[in-house]
Amino acid sequence: ALGLVGVRLRSVRNPDAAIEWLLDAGLRISLIAVAAYFVVRMGTAAARRFEHEMSRGSGPDIHERSKRANTLGRLLQKTLSTLVFGIAALMILRELDVDITPVLTGAGIAGLAVGFGAQTLVRDIISGFFLIVEDQVRVGDVAVVNGQGGLVEELNLRTIVLRDESGSVHVFPNGEVKTLANKSKDFSYFVLTFGVGYDDDPAVVMTAMREAGALVAADPEFGSYILEPLEVLGIEALESSQVVVKARMKTEPLKQWTVGREVRKHLVRLFAERGIAPPTGRTIVTLDRPGA
């Protein structure tokens, strides 16, 4: 087209050869790039469709299915993008008459060398694979990893990323995960302990706890989060200055804190009405006077 309008490119000594290359190798390179783009787009759409299908329906396990679908969908998208673009890059290099045999040979040797020095990386990837396959934790769960709690924002083959309540982000290599406690798998428990004095009747305290739980369960805003009524476990401990009473309530995942705050609000009012107060410490002092 430039030649037809009288423009001559000095850098192109043989326009016919350039046109032939564009219609041959150039066209194949364009097709490879477009095909890679569409494959990744189709894979992304399929992953999103997979997430949507797993998240459909209703029931108590809908949140669990949604979190697992989100985790698997992200992993599939990242893996597919890396694989497709890597293959497309090698094919384009071949079309550019770049001998990729040394590249593959060098990559194999480098991979072998890195493999000896990257045992930690391999361990992280294998550990991450089993974390995902065994469904131990998902994106959106609240978990405690190596003593640090937070919301799981990312779960990759190499790392698990938590964000705590203050907004700090904690990154743990999967191979370094020694202890993992998932606080939102299938269901959760709101655990309540309250200390009363030895002069108070524990039965009155337990009755007030049950009434507070019943009030929250009857509330339309919070009742849907509750899976079982408040269960009073009884006297947990006899300490020097107080009697510790323990109860718990089964809730949907991640709703134990919301329900717990509402139960405590009703407990404060009921305890005040019935004269139940936290015990005050007592100190007995004995004075000895010589010759008294």
Residue pairs with C-beta under 8 A, 6 or more apart in sequence:
2 8
2 9
3 15
9 15
12 18
25 95
25 96
25 97
28 95
29 92
29 95
29 96
32 88
32 91
32 92
32 95
33 88
33 92
35 88
36 84
36 85
36 87
36 88
39 80
39 84
40 80
40 81
40 84
40 85
43 76
43 77
43 80
43 81
43 84
44 77
44 80
47 73
47 74
47 76
47 77
47 80
48 73
50 69
50 72
50 73
50 76
51 66
51 69
51 70
51 72
51 73
52 69
53 69
54 65
54 66
54 68
54 69
55 62
55 65
55 66
55 69
57 65
60 187
60 227
60 252
61 186
63 140
63 252
63 253
63 254
64 138
64 185
64 186
64 253
66 140
67 138
67 139
67 140
67 141
68 135
68 138
70 138
70 139
70 140
71 132
71 138
71 139
71 155
72 132
74 139
74 154
74 155
75 132
75 155
75 156
75 157
78 156
90 100
90 103
90 104
93 100
93 103
94 100
115 122
120 173
120 175
121 158
123 175
124 157
124 158
124 159
124 173
124 174
124 175
124 176
125 157
125 158
125 174
126 175
127 174
127 175
127 177
128 155
128 156
128 157
128 158
128 159
128 160
128 174
129 157
130 136
131 137
131 155
131 160
131 174
131 177
132 155
132 157
136 180
136 182
137 143
137 152
137 155
137 160
137 180
137 182
137 185
138 152
138 155
139 152
139 153
139 154
139 155
140 151
140 152
140 184
141 151
141 152
141 182
141 183
141 184
141 185
141 253
142 149
142 150
142 151
142 152
142 182
142 183
142 184
142 254
143 149
143 150
143 152
143 162
143 180
143 181
143 182
143 183
143 184
144 179
144 180
144 181
144 183
145 160
145 162
145 170
145 172
145 177
145 179
145 180
146 172
146 176
146 177
146 178
146 179
147 179
148 162
148 164
148 170
148 172
149 162
149 164
149 183
150 162
150 163
150 164
150 165
150 170
151 162
151 163
151 164
152 160
152 161
152 162
153 161
153 162
153 163
153 169
154 160
154 161
155 161
157 174
158 173
158 174
159 171
159 172
159 173
159 174
160 171
160 172
160 174
160 177
161 169
161 170
161 171
161 172
162 169
162 170
162 171
162 172
163 169
163 170
164 170
183 256
184 253
184 254
185 253
186 253
187 227
187 250
187 251
187 252
187 253
188 250
188 251
188 252
188 253
188 254
188 255
188 256
189 248
189 249
189 250
189 251
189 256
190 248
190 249
190 251
190 256
190 257
190 259
190 260
190 263
191 246
191 247
191 248
192 209
192 246
192 247
192 248
192 249
192 260
192 263
192 264
192 267
193 236
193 244
193 245
193 246
193 247
194 205
194 209
194 244
194 245
194 267
194 278
195 239
195 242
195 243
195 244
195 245
195 278
195 279
196 202
196 205
196 242
196 243
196 245
196 276
196 278
196 279
197 241
197 242
197 243
197 277
197 278
197 279
197 280
198 242
198 243
198 279
200 243
200 276
202 235
202 243
202 245
204 274
204 276
205 245
205 271
205 276
206 232
206 234
206 245
206 247
208 267
208 270
208 271
208 274
208 276
209 230
209 232
209 245
209 247
209 267
210 229
210 230
210 232
211 266
211 270
212 230
212 263
212 266
212 267
212 270
213 229
213 230
213 247
213 249
213 263
214 229
214 230
215 266
216 222
216 223
216 226
216 230
216 259
216 262
216 263
216 266
217 223
217 226
217 229
217 230
219 262
222 258
222 259
222 262
225 251
225 252
225 255
225 258
225 259
226 249
226 250
226 251
226 259
227 250
227 251
227 252
228 249
228 250
229 249
230 247
230 248
230 249
230 263
231 247
231 248
231 249
231 250
232 245
232 246
232 247
233 246
233 247
233 248
234 245
234 246
235 243
235 244
235 245
235 246
236 244
236 245
236 246
237 243
237 244
238 244
241 279
241 281
241 282
242 278
242 279
249 256
249 259
249 260
249 263
251 259
270 276
271 277
